[in-house]
Amino acid sequence: MIGFDIEAVAKLINLPDDHVMGPMVTIGKGTKEAWPKPGQLTLDEVSVNNGF
């Protein structure tokens, strides 16, 4: 995840020294529309209907 600071989270939850952070999954609803994926073409740019 962009901006995720593993050391800050470990300190925040008082993670013992003999433990490590594992994979994390974010869950929740967005507050605004997601940005388009870079390089992704629109449907009109990649499809043709009834012709060539």
mmCIF entry with sequence, helices, sheets and N, C-alpha, C, O atoms, coordinates in Angstrom:
data_MODEL
# 
_entry.id   MODEL 
# 
_entity.id                         1 
_entity.type                       polymer 
_entity.pdbx_number_of_molecules   1 
# 
_entity_poly.entity_id                      1 
_entity_poly.type                           'polypeptide(L)' 
_entity_poly.nstd_linkage                   no 
_entity_poly.nstd_monomer                   no 
_entity_poly.pdbx_seq_one_letter_code       MIGFDIEAVAKLINLPDDHVMGPMVTIGKGTKEAWPKPGQLTLDEVSVNNGF 
_entity_poly.pdbx_seq_one_letter_code_can   MIGFDIEAVAKLINLPDDHVMGPMVTIGKGTKEAWPKPGQLTLDEVSVNNGF 
_entity_poly.pdbx_strand_id                 A 
# 
loop_
_entity_poly_seq.entity_id 
_entity_poly_seq.num 
_entity_poly_seq.mon_id 
_entity_poly_seq.hetero 
1 1  MET n 
1 2  ILE n 
1 3  GLY n 
1 4  PHE n 
1 5  ASP n 
1 6  ILE n 
1 7  GLU n 
1 8  ALA n 
1 9  VAL n 
1 10 ALA n 
1 11 LYS n 
1 12 LEU n 
1 13 ILE n 
1 14 ASN n 
1 15 LEU n 
1 16 PRO n 
1 17 ASP n 
1 18 ASP n 
1 19 HIS n 
1 20 VAL n 
1 21 MET n 
1 22 GLY n 
1 23 PRO n 
1 24 MET n 
1 25 VAL n 
1 26 THR n 
1 27 ILE n 
1 28 GLY n 
1 29 LYS n 
1 30 GLY n 
1 31 THR n 
1 32 LYS n 
1 33 GLU n 
1 34 ALA n 
1 35 TRP n 
1 36 PRO n 
1 37 LYS n 
1 38 PRO n 
1 39 GLY n 
1 40 GLN n 
1 41 LEU n 
1 42 THR n 
1 43 LEU n 
1 44 ASP n 
1 45 GLU n 
1 46 VAL n 
1 47 SER n 
1 48 VAL n 
1 49 ASN n 
1 50 ASN n 
1 51 GLY n 
1 52 PHE n 
# 
_struct_asym.id          A 
_struct_asym.entity_id   1 
# 
loop_
_struct_conf.conf_type_id 
_struct_conf.id 
_struct_conf.pdbx_PDB_helix_id 
_struct_conf.beg_label_comp_id 
_struct_conf.beg_label_asym_id 
_struct_conf.beg_label_seq_id 
_struct_conf.pdbx_beg_PDB_ins_code 
_struct_conf.end_label_comp_id 
_struct_conf.end_label_asym_id 
_struct_conf.end_label_seq_id 
_struct_conf.pdbx_end_PDB_ins_code 
_struct_conf.beg_auth_comp_id 
_struct_conf.beg_auth_asym_id 
_struct_conf.beg_auth_seq_id 
_struct_conf.end_auth_comp_id 
_struct_conf.end_auth_asym_id 
_struct_conf.end_auth_seq_id 
_struct_conf.pdbx_PDB_helix_class 
_struct_conf.details 
_struct_conf.pdbx_PDB_helix_length 
HELX_P HELX_P1 AA1 ILE A 6  ? LEU A 12 ? ILE A 6  LEU A 12 1 ? 7 
HELX_P HELX_P2 AA2 LEU A 43 ? VAL A 46 ? LEU A 43 VAL A 46 1 ? 4 
# 
_struct_conf_type.id          HELX_P 
_struct_conf_type.criteria    ? 
_struct_conf_type.reference   ? 
# 
loop_
_atom_site.group_PDB 
_atom_site.id 
_atom_site.type_symbol 
_atom_site.label_atom_id 
_atom_site.label_alt_id 
_atom_site.label_comp_id 
_atom_site.label_asym_id 
_atom_site.label_entity_id 
_atom_site.label_seq_id 
_atom_site.pdbx_PDB_ins_code 
_atom_site.Cartn_x 
_atom_site.Cartn_y 
_atom_site.Cartn_z 
_atom_site.occupancy 
_atom_site.B_iso_or_equiv 
_atom_site.pdbx_formal_charge 
_atom_site.auth_seq_id 
_atom_site.auth_comp_id 
_atom_site.auth_asym_id 
_atom_site.auth_atom_id 
_atom_site.pdbx_PDB_model_num 
ATOM 1   N N  . MET A 1 1  ? 0.845   -1.178  0.000   1.00 0.00 ? 1  MET A N  1 
ATOM 2   C CA . MET A 1 1  ? 0.000   0.000   0.000   1.00 0.00 ? 1  MET A CA 1 
ATOM 3   C C  . MET A 1 1  ? 0.888   1.237   0.000   1.00 0.00 ? 1  MET A C  1 
ATOM 4   O O  . MET A 1 1  ? 1.884   1.302   0.721   1.00 0.00 ? 1  MET A O  1 
ATOM 5   N N  . ILE A 1 2  ? 0.527   2.185   -0.791  1.00 0.00 ? 2  ILE A N  1 
ATOM 6   C CA . ILE A 1 2  ? 1.287   3.426   -0.854  1.00 0.00 ? 2  ILE A CA 1 
ATOM 7   C C  . ILE A 1 2  ? 1.100   4.190   0.452   1.00 0.00 ? 2  ILE A C  1 
ATOM 8   O O  . ILE A 1 2  ? -0.021  4.345   0.938   1.00 0.00 ? 2  ILE A O  1 
ATOM 9   N N  . GLY A 1 3  ? 2.191   4.656   1.004   1.00 0.00 ? 3  GLY A N  1 
ATOM 10  C CA . GLY A 1 3  ? 2.125   5.442   2.223   1.00 0.00 ? 3  GLY A CA 1 
ATOM 11  C C  . GLY A 1 3  ? 2.037   4.625   3.496   1.00 0.00 ? 3  GLY A C  1 
ATOM 12  O O  . GLY A 1 3  ? 1.904   5.195   4.579   1.00 0.00 ? 3  GLY A O  1 
ATOM 13  N N  . PHE A 1 4  ? 2.104   3.329   3.400   1.00 0.00 ? 4  PHE A N  1 
ATOM 14  C CA . PHE A 1 4  ? 2.020   2.474   4.582   1.00 0.00 ? 4  PHE A CA 1 
ATOM 15  C C  . PHE A 1 4  ? 3.367   2.452   5.283   1.00 0.00 ? 4  PHE A C  1 
ATOM 16  O O  . PHE A 1 4  ? 4.377   2.103   4.672   1.00 0.00 ? 4  PHE A O  1 
ATOM 17  N N  . ASP A 1 5  ? 3.395   2.814   6.541   1.00 0.00 ? 5  ASP A N  1 
ATOM 18  C CA . ASP A 1 5  ? 4.633   2.849   7.329   1.00 0.00 ? 5  ASP A CA 1 
ATOM 19  C C  . ASP A 1 5  ? 4.608   1.692   8.314   1.00 0.00 ? 5  ASP A C  1 
ATOM 20  O O  . ASP A 1 5  ? 3.998   1.782   9.379   1.00 0.00 ? 5  ASP A O  1 
ATOM 21  N N  . ILE A 1 6  ? 5.275   0.608   7.951   1.00 0.00 ? 6  ILE A N  1 
ATOM 22  C CA . ILE A 1 6  ? 5.235   -0.612  8.757   1.00 0.00 ? 6  ILE A CA 1 
ATOM 23  C C  . ILE A 1 6  ? 5.793   -0.393  10.156  1.00 0.00 ? 6  ILE A C  1 
ATOM 24  O O  . ILE A 1 6  ? 5.286   -0.966  11.120  1.00 0.00 ? 6  ILE A O  1 
ATOM 25  N N  . GLU A 1 7  ? 6.826   0.426   10.279  1.00 0.00 ? 7  GLU A N  1 
ATOM 26  C CA . GLU A 1 7  ? 7.420   0.692   11.596  1.00 0.00 ? 7  GLU A CA 1 
ATOM 27  C C  . GLU A 1 7  ? 6.456   1.478   12.485  1.00 0.00 ? 7  GLU A C  1 
ATOM 28  O O  . GLU A 1 7  ? 6.356   1.205   13.682  1.00 0.00 ? 7  GLU A O  1 
ATOM 29  N N  . ALA A 1 8  ? 5.746   2.450   11.908  1.00 0.00 ? 8  ALA A N  1 
ATOM 30  C CA . ALA A 1 8  ? 4.801   3.251   12.688  1.00 0.00 ? 8  ALA A CA 1 
ATOM 31  C C  . ALA A 1 8  ? 3.636   2.394   13.192  1.00 0.00 ? 8  ALA A C  1 
ATOM 32  O O  . ALA A 1 8  ? 3.188   2.551   14.328  1.00 0.00 ? 8  ALA A O  1 
ATOM 33  N N  . VAL A 1 9  ? 3.152   1.491   12.341  1.00 0.00 ? 9  VAL A N  1 
ATOM 34  C CA . VAL A 1 9  ? 2.052   0.614   12.755  1.00 0.00 ? 9  VAL A CA 1 
ATOM 35  C C  . VAL A 1 9  ? 2.519   -0.333  13.851  1.00 0.00 ? 9  VAL A C  1 
ATOM 36  O O  . VAL A 1 9  ? 1.802   -0.555  14.827  1.00 0.00 ? 9  VAL A O  1 
ATOM 37  N N  . ALA A 1 10 ? 3.715   -0.893  13.698  1.00 0.00 ? 10 ALA A N  1 
ATOM 38  C CA . ALA A 1 10 ? 4.252   -1.796  14.722  1.00 0.00 ? 10 ALA A CA 1 
ATOM 39  C C  . ALA A 1 10 ? 4.347   -1.087  16.070  1.00 0.00 ? 10 ALA A C  1 
ATOM 40  O O  . ALA A 1 10 ? 4.031   -1.670  17.107  1.00 0.00 ? 10 ALA A O  1 
ATOM 41  N N  . LYS A 1 11 ? 4.782   0.165   16.052  1.00 0.00 ? 11 LYS A N  1 
ATOM 42  C CA . LYS A 1 11 ? 4.880   0.938   17.296  1.00 0.00 ? 11 LYS A CA 1 
ATOM 43  C C  . LYS A 1 11 ? 3.486   1.240   17.857  1.00 0.00 ? 11 LYS A C  1 
ATOM 44  O O  . LYS A 1 11 ? 3.258   1.153   19.064  1.00 0.00 ? 11 LYS A O  1 
ATOM 45  N N  . LEU A 1 12 ? 2.558   1.596   16.962  1.00 0.00 ? 12 LEU A N  1 
ATOM 46  C CA . LEU A 1 12 ? 1.199   1.943   17.368  1.00 0.00 ? 12 LEU A CA 1 
ATOM 47  C C  . LEU A 1 12 ? 0.496   0.784   18.074  1.00 0.00 ? 12 LEU A C  1 
ATOM 48  O O  . LEU A 1 12 ? -0.226  0.997   19.048  1.00 0.00 ? 12 LEU A O  1 
ATOM 49  N N  . ILE A 1 13 ? 0.704   -0.429  17.591  1.00 0.00 ? 13 ILE A N  1 
ATOM 50  C CA . ILE A 1 13 ? 0.026   -1.588  18.188  1.00 0.00 ? 13 ILE A CA 1 
ATOM 51  C C  . ILE A 1 13 ? 0.899   -2.313  19.213  1.00 0.00 ? 13 ILE A C  1 
ATOM 52  O O  . ILE A 1 13 ? 0.550   -3.396  19.682  1.00 0.00 ? 13 ILE A O  1 
ATOM 53  N N  . ASN A 1 14 ? 2.037   -1.702  19.554  1.00 0.00 ? 14 ASN A N  1 
ATOM 54  C CA . ASN A 1 14 ? 2.969   -2.302  20.527  1.00 0.00 ? 14 ASN A CA 1 
ATOM 55  C C  . ASN A 1 14 ? 3.374   -3.722  20.135  1.00 0.00 ? 14 ASN A C  1 
ATOM 56  O O  . ASN A 1 14 ? 3.329   -4.641  20.953  1.00 0.00 ? 14 ASN A O  1 
ATOM 57  N N  . LEU A 1 15 ? 3.764   -3.885  18.889  1.00 0.00 ? 15 LEU A N  1 
ATOM 58  C CA . LEU A 1 15 ? 4.176   -5.186  18.375  1.00 0.00 ? 15 LEU A CA 1 
ATOM 59  C C  . LEU A 1 15 ? 5.452   -5.635  19.083  1.00 0.00 ? 15 LEU A C  1 
ATOM 60  O O  . LEU A 1 15 ? 6.443   -4.906  19.076  1.00 0.00 ? 15 LEU A O  1 
ATOM 61  N N  . PRO A 1 16 ? 5.447   -6.822  19.693  1.00 0.00 ? 16 PRO A N  1 
ATOM 62  C CA . PRO A 1 16 ? 6.655   -7.317  20.375  1.00 0.00 ? 16 PRO A CA 1 
ATOM 63  C C  . PRO A 1 16 ? 7.824   -7.462  19.400  1.00 0.00 ? 16 PRO A C  1 
ATOM 64  O O  . PRO A 1 16 ? 7.616   -7.663  18.203  1.00 0.00 ? 16 PRO A O  1 
ATOM 65  N N  . ASP A 1 17 ? 9.044   -7.361  19.908  1.00 0.00 ? 17 ASP A N  1 
ATOM 66  C CA . ASP A 1 17 ? 10.242  -7.431  19.071  1.00 0.00 ? 17 ASP A CA 1 
ATOM 67  C C  . ASP A 1 17 ? 10.384  -8.769  18.347  1.00 0.00 ? 17 ASP A C  1 
ATOM 68  O O  . ASP A 1 17 ? 10.982  -8.829  17.273  1.00 0.00 ? 17 ASP A O  1 
ATOM 69  N N  . ASP A 1 18 ? 9.842   -9.838  18.925  1.00 0.00 ? 18 ASP A N  1 
ATOM 70  C CA . ASP A 1 18 ? 9.976   -11.145 18.287  1.00 0.00 ? 18 ASP A CA 1 
ATOM 71  C C  . ASP A 1 18 ? 8.815   -11.462 17.335  1.00 0.00 ? 18 ASP A C  1 
ATOM 72  O O  . ASP A 1 18 ? 8.611   -12.621 16.974  1.00 0.00 ? 18 ASP A O  1 
ATOM 73  N N  . HIS A 1 19 ? 8.055   -10.439 16.929  1.00 0.00 ? 19 HIS A N  1 
ATOM 74  C CA . HIS A 1 19 ? 6.957   -10.586 15.976  1.00 0.00 ? 19 HIS A CA 1 
ATOM 75  C C  . HIS A 1 19 ? 7.245   -9.724  14.747  1.00 0.00 ? 19 HIS A C  1 
ATOM 76  O O  . HIS A 1 19 ? 8.024   -8.773  14.814  1.00 0.00 ? 19 HIS A O  1 
ATOM 77  N N  . VAL A 1 20 ? 6.610   -10.068 13.624  1.00 0.00 ? 20 VAL A N  1 
ATOM 78  C CA . VAL A 1 20 ? 6.726   -9.275  12.399  1.00 0.00 ? 20 VAL A CA 1 
ATOM 79  C C  . VAL A 1 20 ? 5.332   -9.002  11.843  1.00 0.00 ? 20 VAL A C  1 
ATOM 80  O O  . VAL A 1 20 ? 4.389   -9.749  12.105  1.00 0.00 ? 20 VAL A O  1 
ATOM 81  N N  . MET A 1 21 ? 5.215   -7.924  11.073  1.00 0.00 ? 21 MET A N  1 
ATOM 82  C CA . MET A 1 21 ? 3.950   -7.599  10.417  1.00 0.00 ? 21 MET A CA 1 
ATOM 83  C C  . MET A 1 21 ? 3.770   -8.529  9.221   1.00 0.00 ? 21 MET A C  1 
ATOM 84  O O  . MET A 1 21 ? 4.722   -8.788  8.483   1.00 0.00 ? 21 MET A O  1 
ATOM 85  N N  . GLY A 1 22 ? 2.556   -9.029  9.030   1.00 0.00 ? 22 GLY A N  1 
ATOM 86  C CA . GLY A 1 22 ? 2.240   -9.871  7.883   1.00 0.00 ? 22 GLY A CA 1 
ATOM 87  C C  . GLY A 1 22 ? 1.489   -9.072  6.837   1.00 0.00 ? 22 GLY A C  1 
ATOM 88  O O  . GLY A 1 22 ? 1.336   -7.857  6.971   1.00 0.00 ? 22 GLY A O  1 
ATOM 89  N N  . PRO A 1 23 ? 1.021   -9.741  5.800   1.00 0.00 ? 23 PRO A N  1 
ATOM 90  C CA . PRO A 1 23 ? 0.248   -9.048  4.768   1.00 0.00 ? 23 PRO A CA 1 
ATOM 91  C C  . PRO A 1 23 ? -0.997  -8.393  5.369   1.00 0.00 ? 23 PRO A C  1 
ATOM 92  O O  . PRO A 1 23 ? -1.600  -8.916  6.305   1.00 0.00 ? 23 PRO A O  1 
ATOM 93  N N  . MET A 1 24 ? -1.365  -7.243  4.813   1.00 0.00 ? 24 MET A N  1 
ATOM 94  C CA . MET A 1 24 ? -2.549  -6.527  5.293   1.00 0.00 ? 24 MET A CA 1 
ATOM 95  C C  . MET A 1 24 ? -3.492  -6.282  4.126   1.00 0.00 ? 24 MET A C  1 
ATOM 96  O O  . MET A 1 24 ? -3.051  -6.097  2.991   1.00 0.00 ? 24 MET A O  1 
ATOM 97  N N  . VAL A 1 25 ? -4.771  -6.282  4.402   1.00 0.00 ? 25 VAL A N  1 
ATOM 98  C CA . VAL A 1 25 ? -5.790  -6.008  3.402   1.00 0.00 ? 25 VAL A CA 1 
ATOM 99  C C  . VAL A 1 25 ? -6.624  -4.846  3.911   1.00 0.00 ? 25 VAL A C  1 
ATOM 100 O O  . VAL A 1 25 ? -7.084  -4.854  5.053   1.00 0.00 ? 25 VAL A O  1 
ATOM 101 N N  . THR A 1 26 ? -6.817  -3.843  3.058   1.00 0.00 ? 26 THR A N  1 
ATOM 102 C CA . THR A 1 26 ? -7.658  -2.718  3.461   1.00 0.00 ? 26 THR A CA 1 
ATOM 103 C C  . THR A 1 26 ? -9.109  -3.029  3.104   1.00 0.00 ? 26 THR A C  1 
ATOM 104 O O  . THR A 1 26 ? -9.394  -3.598  2.050   1.00 0.00 ? 26 THR A O  1 
ATOM 105 N N  . ILE A 1 27 ? -10.007 -2.652  3.986   1.00 0.00 ? 27 ILE A N  1 
ATOM 106 C CA . ILE A 1 27 ? -11.430 -2.901  3.787   1.00 0.00 ? 27 ILE A CA 1 
ATOM 107 C C  . ILE A 1 27 ? -12.178 -1.612  4.093   1.00 0.00 ? 27 ILE A C  1 
ATOM 108 O O  . ILE A 1 27 ? -11.879 -0.927  5.072   1.00 0.00 ? 27 ILE A O  1 
ATOM 109 N N  . GLY A 1 28 ? -13.145 -1.289  3.256   1.00 0.00 ? 28 GLY A N  1 
ATOM 110 C CA . GLY A 1 28 ? -13.953 -0.110  3.519   1.00 0.00 ? 28 GLY A CA 1 
ATOM 111 C C  . GLY A 1 28 ? -14.540 0.452   2.241   1.00 0.00 ? 28 GLY A C  1 
ATOM 112 O O  . GLY A 1 28 ? -14.319 -0.078  1.152   1.00 0.00 ? 28 GLY A O  1 
ATOM 113 N N  . LYS A 1 29 ? -15.279 1.513   2.386   1.00 0.00 ? 29 LYS A N  1 
ATOM 114 C CA . LYS A 1 29 ? -15.895 2.183   1.248   1.00 0.00 ? 29 LYS A CA 1 
ATOM 115 C C  . LYS A 1 29 ? -15.078 3.413   0.897   1.00 0.00 ? 29 LYS A C  1 
ATOM 116 O O  . LYS A 1 29 ? -14.548 4.092   1.776   1.00 0.00 ? 29 LYS A O  1 
ATOM 117 N N  . GLY A 1 30 ? -14.982 3.691   -0.372  1.00 0.00 ? 30 GLY A N  1 
ATOM 118 C CA . GLY A 1 30 ? -14.277 4.880   -0.821  1.00 0.00 ? 30 GLY A CA 1 
ATOM 119 C C  . GLY A 1 30 ? -15.090 6.135   -0.536  1.00 0.00 ? 30 GLY A C  1 
ATOM 120 O O  . GLY A 1 30 ? -16.320 6.096   -0.492  1.00 0.00 ? 30 GLY A O  1 
ATOM 121 N N  . THR A 1 31 ? -14.396 7.236   -0.345  1.00 0.00 ? 31 THR A N  1 
ATOM 122 C CA . THR A 1 31 ? -15.078 8.509   -0.119  1.00 0.00 ? 31 THR A CA 1 
ATOM 123 C C  . THR A 1 31 ? -15.249 9.285   -1.412  1.00 0.00 ? 31 THR A C  1 
ATOM 124 O O  . THR A 1 31 ? -15.997 10.261  -1.465  1.00 0.00 ? 31 THR A O  1 
ATOM 125 N N  . LYS A 1 32 ? -14.541 8.841   -2.474  1.00 0.00 ? 32 LYS A N  1 
ATOM 126 C CA . LYS A 1 32 ? -14.680 9.468   -3.786  1.00 0.00 ? 32 LYS A CA 1 
ATOM 127 C C  . LYS A 1 32 ? -14.346 8.435   -4.850  1.00 0.00 ? 32 LYS A C  1 
ATOM 128 O O  . LYS A 1 32 ? -13.852 7.353   -4.533  1.00 0.00 ? 32 LYS A O  1 
ATOM 129 N N  . GLU A 1 33 ? -14.610 8.760   -6.105  1.00 0.00 ? 33 GLU A N  1 
ATOM 130 C CA . GLU A 1 33 ? -14.338 7.846   -7.208  1.00 0.00 ? 33 GLU A CA 1 
ATOM 131 C C  . GLU A 1 33 ? -12.852 7.524   -7.287  1.00 0.00 ? 33 GLU A C  1 
ATOM 132 O O  . GLU A 1 33 ? -12.004 8.384   -7.049  1.00 0.00 ? 33 GLU A O  1 
ATOM 133 N N  . ALA A 1 34 ? -12.548 6.278   -7.624  1.00 0.00 ? 34 ALA A N  1 
ATOM 134 C CA . ALA A 1 34 ? -11.150 5.877   -7.783  1.00 0.00 ? 34 ALA A CA 1 
ATOM 135 C C  . ALA A 1 34 ? -10.566 6.515   -9.040  1.00 0.00 ? 34 ALA A C  1 
ATOM 136 O O  . ALA A 1 34 ? -11.282 6.772   -10.007 1.00 0.00 ? 34 ALA A O  1 
ATOM 137 N N  . TRP A 1 35 ? -9.265  6.765   -9.015  1.00 0.00 ? 35 TRP A N  1 
ATOM 138 C CA . TRP A 1 35 ? -8.584  7.287   -10.202 1.00 0.00 ? 35 TRP A CA 1 
ATOM 139 C C  . TRP A 1 35 ? -8.542  6.198   -11.255 1.00 0.00 ? 35 TRP A C  1 
ATOM 140 O O  . TRP A 1 35 ? -8.475  5.014   -10.923 1.00 0.00 ? 35 TRP A O  1 
ATOM 141 N N  . PRO A 1 36 ? -8.581  6.588   -12.529 1.00 0.00 ? 36 PRO A N  1 
ATOM 142 C CA . PRO A 1 36 ? -8.452  5.565   -13.564 1.00 0.00 ? 36 PRO A CA 1 
ATOM 143 C C  . PRO A 1 36 ? -7.060  4.940   -13.513 1.00 0.00 ? 36 PRO A C  1 
ATOM 144 O O  . PRO A 1 36 ? -6.090  5.601   -13.142 1.00 0.00 ? 36 PRO A O  1 
ATOM 145 N N  . LYS A 1 37 ? -6.967  3.680   -13.882 1.00 0.00 ? 37 LYS A N  1 
ATOM 146 C CA . LYS A 1 37 ? -5.670  3.010   -13.894 1.00 0.00 ? 37 LYS A CA 1 
ATOM 147 C C  . LYS A 1 37 ? -4.821  3.609   -15.017 1.00 0.00 ? 37 LYS A C  1 
ATOM 148 O O  . LYS A 1 37 ? -5.315  3.804   -16.127 1.00 0.00 ? 37 LYS A O  1 
ATOM 149 N N  . PRO A 1 38 ? -3.560  3.899   -14.741 1.00 0.00 ? 38 PRO A N  1 
ATOM 150 C CA . PRO A 1 38 ? -2.711  4.480   -15.781 1.00 0.00 ? 38 PRO A CA 1 
ATOM 151 C C  . PRO A 1 38 ? -2.542  3.522   -16.953 1.00 0.00 ? 38 PRO A C  1 
ATOM 152 O O  . PRO A 1 38 ? -2.307  2.328   -16.768 1.00 0.00 ? 38 PRO A O  1 
ATOM 153 N N  . GLY A 1 39 ? -2.664  4.056   -18.141 1.00 0.00 ? 39 GLY A N  1 
ATOM 154 C CA . GLY A 1 39 ? -2.477  3.241   -19.328 1.00 0.00 ? 39 GLY A CA 1 
ATOM 155 C C  . GLY A 1 39 ? -3.696  2.448   -19.756 1.00 0.00 ? 39 GLY A C  1 
ATOM 156 O O  . GLY A 1 39 ? -3.658  1.778   -20.789 1.00 0.00 ? 39 GLY A O  1 
ATOM 157 N N  . GLN A 1 40 ? -4.770  2.505   -18.995 1.00 0.00 ? 40 GLN A N  1 
ATOM 158 C CA . GLN A 1 40 ? -5.966  1.741   -19.343 1.00 0.00 ? 40 GLN A CA 1 
ATOM 159 C C  . GLN A 1 40 ? -6.751  2.497   -20.409 1.00 0.00 ? 40 GLN A C  1 
ATOM 160 O O  . GLN A 1 40 ? -7.027  3.687   -20.260 1.00 0.00 ? 40 GLN A O  1 
ATOM 161 N N  . LEU A 1 41 ? -7.107  1.797   -21.489 1.00 0.00 ? 41 LEU A N  1 
ATOM 162 C CA . LEU A 1 41 ? -7.862  2.408   -22.574 1.00 0.00 ? 41 LEU A CA 1 
ATOM 163 C C  . LEU A 1 41 ? -9.358  2.277   -22.305 1.00 0.00 ? 41 LEU A C  1 
ATOM 164 O O  . LEU A 1 41 ? -9.803  1.345   -21.635 1.00 0.00 ? 41 LEU A O  1 
ATOM 165 N N  . THR A 1 42 ? -10.121 3.219   -22.836 1.00 0.00 ? 42 THR A N  1 
ATOM 166 C CA . THR A 1 42 ? -11.574 3.154   -22.684 1.00 0.00 ? 42 THR A CA 1 
ATOM 167 C C  . THR A 1 42 ? -12.136 2.071   -23.599 1.00 0.00 ? 42 THR A C  1 
ATOM 168 O O  . THR A 1 42 ? -11.460 1.631   -24.529 1.00 0.00 ? 42 THR A O  1 
ATOM 169 N N  . LEU A 1 43 ? -13.364 1.643   -23.339 1.00 0.00 ? 43 LEU A N  1 
ATOM 170 C CA . LEU A 1 43 ? -14.007 0.618   -24.153 1.00 0.00 ? 43 LEU A CA 1 
ATOM 171 C C  . LEU A 1 43 ? -14.113 1.070   -25.609 1.00 0.00 ? 43 LEU A C  1 
ATOM 172 O O  . LEU A 1 43 ? -13.917 0.259   -26.514 1.00 0.00 ? 43 LEU A O  1 
ATOM 173 N N  . ASP A 1 44 ? -14.417 2.340   -25.854 1.00 0.00 ? 44 ASP A N  1 
ATOM 174 C CA . ASP A 1 44 ? -14.516 2.865   -27.219 1.00 0.00 ? 44 ASP A CA 1 
ATOM 175 C C  . ASP A 1 44 ? -13.186 2.786   -27.964 1.00 0.00 ? 44 ASP A C  1 
ATOM 176 O O  . ASP A 1 44 ? -13.176 2.654   -29.188 1.00 0.00 ? 44 ASP A O  1 
ATOM 177 N N  . GLU A 1 45 ? -12.085 2.861   -27.262 1.00 0.00 ? 45 GLU A N  1 
ATOM 178 C CA . GLU A 1 45 ? -10.771 2.814   -27.902 1.00 0.00 ? 45 GLU A CA 1 
ATOM 179 C C  . GLU A 1 45 ? -10.336 1.395   -28.267 1.00 0.00 ? 45 GLU A C  1 
ATOM 180 O O  . GLU A 1 45 ? -9.450  1.223   -29.104 1.00 0.00 ? 45 GLU A O  1 
ATOM 181 N N  . VAL A 1 46 ? -10.935 0.391   -27.662 1.00 0.00 ? 46 VAL A N  1 
ATOM 182 C CA . VAL A 1 46 ? -10.498 -0.984  -27.906 1.00 0.00 ? 46 VAL A CA 1 
ATOM 183 C C  . VAL A 1 46 ? -11.557 -1.872  -28.544 1.00 0.00 ? 46 VAL A C  1 
ATOM 184 O O  . VAL A 1 46 ? -11.294 -3.051  -28.784 1.00 0.00 ? 46 VAL A O  1 
ATOM 185 N N  . SER A 1 47 ? -12.736 -1.351  -28.823 1.00 0.00 ? 47 SER A N  1 
ATOM 186 C CA . SER A 1 47 ? -13.780 -2.191  -29.404 1.00 0.00 ? 47 SER A CA 1 
ATOM 187 C C  . SER A 1 47 ? -14.339 -1.568  -30.677 1.00 0.00 ? 47 SER A C  1 
ATOM 188 O O  . SER A 1 47 ? -14.330 -0.351  -30.858 1.00 0.00 ? 47 SER A O  1 
ATOM 189 N N  . VAL A 1 48 ? -14.828 -2.447  -31.553 1.00 0.00 ? 48 VAL A N  1 
ATOM 190 C CA . VAL A 1 48 ? -15.442 -2.018  -32.807 1.00 0.00 ? 48 VAL A CA 1 
ATOM 191 C C  . VAL A 1 48 ? -16.772 -2.753  -32.923 1.00 0.00 ? 48 VAL A C  1 
ATOM 192 O O  . VAL A 1 48 ? -16.836 -3.965  -32.720 1.00 0.00 ? 48 VAL A O  1 
ATOM 193 N N  . ASN A 1 49 ? -17.817 -2.028  -33.245 1.00 0.00 ? 49 ASN A N  1 
ATOM 194 C CA . ASN A 1 49 ? -19.130 -2.639  -33.413 1.00 0.00 ? 49 ASN A CA 1 
ATOM 195 C C  . ASN A 1 49 ? -19.566 -2.541  -34.866 1.00 0.00 ? 49 ASN A C  1 
ATOM 196 O O  . ASN A 1 49 ? -19.533 -1.463  -35.460 1.00 0.00 ? 49 ASN A O  1 
ATOM 197 N N  . ASN A 1 50 ? -19.975 -3.671  -35.439 1.00 0.00 ? 50 ASN A N  1 
ATOM 198 C CA . ASN A 1 50 ? -20.532 -3.724  -36.792 1.00 0.00 ? 50 ASN A CA 1 
ATOM 199 C C  . ASN A 1 50 ? -19.598 -3.168  -37.857 1.00 0.00 ? 50 ASN A C  1 
ATOM 200 O O  . ASN A 1 50 ? -20.063 -2.464  -38.754 1.00 0.00 ? 50 ASN A O  1 
ATOM 201 N N  . GLY A 1 51 ? -18.342 -3.444  -37.796 1.00 0.00 ? 51 GLY A N  1 
ATOM 202 C CA . GLY A 1 51 ? -17.407 -2.984  -38.833 1.00 0.00 ? 51 GLY A CA 1 
ATOM 203 C C  . GLY A 1 51 ? -15.971 -3.185  -38.420 1.00 0.00 ? 51 GLY A C  1 
ATOM 204 O O  . GLY A 1 51 ? -15.663 -3.771  -37.382 1.00 0.00 ? 51 GLY A O  1 
ATOM 205 N N  . PHE A 1 52 ? -15.085 -2.665  -39.290 1.00 0.00 ? 52 PHE A N  1 
ATOM 206 C CA . PHE A 1 52 ? -13.654 -2.759  -39.002 1.00 0.00 ? 52 PHE A CA 1 
ATOM 207 C C  . PHE A 1 52 ? -13.053 -1.382  -38.907 1.00 0.00 ? 52 PHE A C  1 
ATOM 208 O O  . PHE A 1 52 ? -11.852 -1.248  -38.669 1.00 0.00 ? 52 PHE A O  1 
# 
